[in-house]
Amino acid sequence: MTLEFKVPSMVCNGCVETVTKAIKTVESDAEVDINLETKMVKIDAKASPESIKQAITATGHTIE
């Protein structure tokens, strides 16, 4: 299942790494594609959207 979220609080590559690691803790083989310019996070994973959202927000980032 492909999910897309806008994470406007991402501002640097460190943010991208943090969000990617958080998603990988939920599902280690998830495919994560983050566009820092548009702040869009695209995830191909089997995990529930809610669990992925929780992992992202647990890092202190916001989702729109």
Summary of the structure (lengths in Angstrom):
residues: 64
radius of gyration: 10.1
end to end distance: 19.3
largest distance: 27.1
contacts: 178
relative contact order: 0.32
helix: 38%
strand: 23%
